[in-house]
Amino acid sequence: MMEDEEFEFAEDLEAILHLTPEVQLAIEQVFPSQDPLDRADFNAVEYINTLFPTEQSLANIDDVVNKIRLKIRRLDDNIRTVVRGQTNVGQDGRQALEEAQIAIQQLFGKIKDIKDKAEKSEQMVKEITRDIKQLDHAKRHLTTSITTLNHLHMLAGGVDSLEAMTRKRQYGEVANLLQGVVNVLEHFHKYMGIPQIRQLSERVKAAQSELGTQILADFEEAFPSQGSKVAWLDKIDRRYAWIKRQLLDYEEKYGRMFPEEWCMTERIAVEFCHITRVELAKVMRTRAKEIEVKLLLFAIQRTTNFEGLLSKRFTGCTLTDKKAESPLDSTNPFLEDEPGEDLGTEKDEDLTKPRKPKAPDNPFHGIISKCFEPHLYVYIESQDKNLGELIDRFVADFRTQGPPKSGTEEGGAVLPSCADLFVYYKKCMVQCSQLSTGEPMIALTTIFQKFLREYAWKILSGNLPKSSSNTGGLTISSLLKEKEGSEAAKFTVDELCLICSILSTAEYCLATTQQLEEKLKEKVDKCDLKQYSAAGSGSGCSL
């Protein structure tokens, strides 16, 4: 009866229980089994055929049935045990669920407490952080305040010391202190709205202004003014000696007070030169009638010597004015030879050879001596007189000594007076060119041109031998014309010697003056040269 009920239950269970392929696969993976009865696609017919493949095997049917029944009983026991166990598990599960709910409630309460404590801790941290930030700001402000107070203390003390040292003229200490005070004052630029700070800044500016005024007054007092009075040209040496002493005294006493790159010694010397030029020009205009040639040349020589001394001592870096007043051209043709050389001994070809200039480049040239240029007319007039006297002396000597004789060294050679004339002219041009290459040199050249013509007529043409065949008088042009027969003039040997000397001298004068004229055109100032050319003047003479 029990077995029938079990079979019915199994059939009902099989009819109700239909597992999905996925569930079935999961069961197979969890409980793997090789038993055909555990297969999802179990086929009873195939299973029976497997157990009883032949008729003879039916003899064991009772044993097989008993095994199956035993297996069924075991399964029933297992199921019964499981079902009973599931009943107890449900009760235990409900109890565990209740206990879990209680534990969850307790855990929720603890989490809430922790959250509340975390919020309180966060609030506490914020408060602590806020206090720390405030302390940091307070510390920074306190440090800044202390630093500012220290600077203020230094500034106030420095200003007091600066004013006291200024009154005592302690310039050495003031130099270091003033820079420190100015540096400290830079930290208070943003506090200038505070009256006390602004007052300290104004005191510093007042001290600086007072120092400037006071130092200038001290320097003016330190340099004696006795030597600044204008003296006449004969005392010009004392003027230059005075400035030399003052410059040496300045370098010894005050040279270290100023930076080297300021070139203070040179600036003082340049300012002295400017003042001297203005004052000399003024006094020479006032006493123009008292200027003599020797005195003028003496002043020019001493002045150019002083300018040369300046060029050796200083570089000229402080000269800001253009060099229109200065720089003697280093290629001046009249400085190529030393004065006094015998020009008559030079060969004609030597005059065409270029020579190295001997005049050095002097940035201070003319810085004082330019004031003498308007008074060079005195020198020009003196040379006009001297050249006239020189020509008269040449004429008198020619008459006294007579013409050069044949058979002597002078026979047929250039007349010695010609060389003396050019040497003297060269000396004059050297003196003139030391000061100006403009109008004074042109004027001197024009004067020489005049006396060169006089030399040509009085010494050369005027002393040509007389010829009886030429009633109009013998001239150099007539000598150069070829004549035949009775027209040819008859001269003695001495007369021929004289004619040869005159022709040689004329040729030499012509060649030399033409060469000098070319050099003058190259070296004389262009504006003066235009005026000279417009006048139609040439240095050459008509012979």
Secondary structure, 3 states (H helix, E strand, C coil): CHHHHHHHHHHHHHHHCCCCHHHHHHHHHHCCCCCHHHCCCCCHHHHHHHHCCCCHHHHHHHHHHHHHHHHHHHHHHHHHHHHHHHHHHHHHHHHHHHHHHHHHHHHHHHHHHHHHHHHHHHHHHHHHHHHHHHHHHHHHHHHHHHHHHHHHHHHHHHHHHHHHHHHHCCHHHHHHHHHHHHHHHHHHHHHCCCHHHHHHHHHHHHHHHHHHHHHHHHHHHHCCCHHHCCCCHHHHHHHHHHHHHHHHHHHHHHHHHCCHHHCHHHHHHHHHHHHHHHHHHHHHHHCHHHCCHHHHHHHHHHHHHHHHHHHHHCCCCCCCCCCCCCCCCCCCHHHCCCCCCCHHHCCHHHHHCCCCCCCCCCCCCCCCHHHHHHHHHHHHHHHHHHHHHHHHHHHHHHHHHCCCCCCCCCCCCCCHHHHHHHHHHHHHHHHHHCCCCCHHHHHHHHHHHHHHHHHHHHHHHHHCCCCCCCCCCCCHHHHHCCCCHHHCCCCCHHHHHHHHHHHHHHHHHHHHHHHHHHHHHHHCCHHHHHHHHHCCCCCCCCC
